[in-house]
Amino acid sequence: MTSRDIRQSFLDFFREKQHTIVPSASLLPQSPGLLFTNAGMNPFVPYFLGVEKAPYDPPRAADTQKCIRAGGKH
C-alpha cells in the first residue's frame, strides 16, 4: 500500500461519513503568527475560534494538509 492509497482511504472514510473534503491549503498560511503551515488544523482555526462560520453543510470537514516541520521535538 502506498502513501497515496493510505491518504485516499482516509479521505474516503470521511467522505462516506458526509464530511466535506477540503483541499490542502497553501504552505504559506494566512496567519501572521506562522511562517509555514505546520499542522492540518491551521486552515480551520477561524472556524474553531468562532471568527468565521464553517462553510460546510453539514459542518464536518476532513483534509490531508501539506505541512512543513522544522526543528523541535516531534
C-alpha positions as CSV (number, residue, x, y, z in Angstrom):
1,M,0.0,0.0,0.0
2,T,1.4,3.4,-1.0
3,S,1.1,6.7,0.9
4,R,-1.3,7.8,-1.8
5,D,-3.5,4.8,-1.1
6,I,-3.5,5.5,2.6
7,R,-4.4,9.1,2.0
8,Q,-7.2,8.2,-0.3
9,S,-8.6,5.6,2.2
10,F,-8.5,8.2,4.9
11,L,-10.5,10.7,2.7
12,D,-12.9,8.0,1.5
13,F,-13.7,7.1,5.1
14,F,-14.7,10.7,6.0
15,R,-16.5,11.2,2.7
16,E,-18.7,8.2,3.5
17,K,-19.5,9.9,6.8
18,Q,-20.8,13.0,5.0
19,H,-17.7,15.2,5.6
20,T,-16.7,17.8,3.0
21,I,-13.2,17.0,1.7
22,V,-11.2,20.2,1.8
23,P,-8.2,20.6,-0.5
24,S,-4.8,21.2,1.1
25,A,-4.2,24.9,1.8
26,S,-1.1,26.9,0.9
27,L,2.1,26.1,2.7
28,L,2.3,29.9,3.3
29,P,-0.6,30.5,5.8
30,Q,-2.9,33.5,6.1
31,S,-2.0,33.7,9.8
32,P,0.6,36.4,10.6
33,G,1.9,34.3,13.5
34,L,3.1,31.4,11.3
35,L,5.9,31.2,8.8
36,F,4.7,28.0,7.3
37,T,1.6,25.8,7.6
38,N,2.7,23.3,10.3
39,A,-0.5,21.4,11.0
40,G,-3.6,20.2,9.3
41,M,-5.8,22.2,11.5
42,N,-4.3,25.6,10.6
43,P,-6.8,26.3,7.8
44,F,-9.7,25.6,10.2
45,V,-8.6,28.0,13.0
46,P,-11.1,30.8,12.2
47,Y,-13.9,28.2,12.5
48,F,-12.6,26.8,15.8
49,L,-12.3,30.3,17.3
50,G,-15.8,31.3,16.0
51,V,-14.4,34.2,13.9
52,E,-16.0,32.7,10.8
53,K,-18.8,30.2,10.3
54,A,-17.7,27.0,8.6
55,P,-18.9,27.0,5.0
56,Y,-19.7,23.3,5.1
57,D,-23.1,21.8,5.3
58,P,-23.3,19.7,7.4
59,P,-20.4,21.4,9.3
60,R,-18.0,18.5,9.1
61,A,-14.7,18.5,7.1
62,A,-11.6,16.5,6.5
63,D,-8.3,17.2,4.8
64,T,-4.9,15.9,4.2
65,Q,-2.8,19.1,4.7
66,K,0.7,19.6,3.3
67,C,2.8,21.0,6.1
68,I,6.4,21.8,6.9
69,R,8.0,20.6,10.1
70,A,11.3,22.4,11.0
71,G,13.2,21.6,14.2
72,G,11.7,21.0,17.6
73,K,10.7,17.7,19.1
74,H,8.1,15.7,17.1
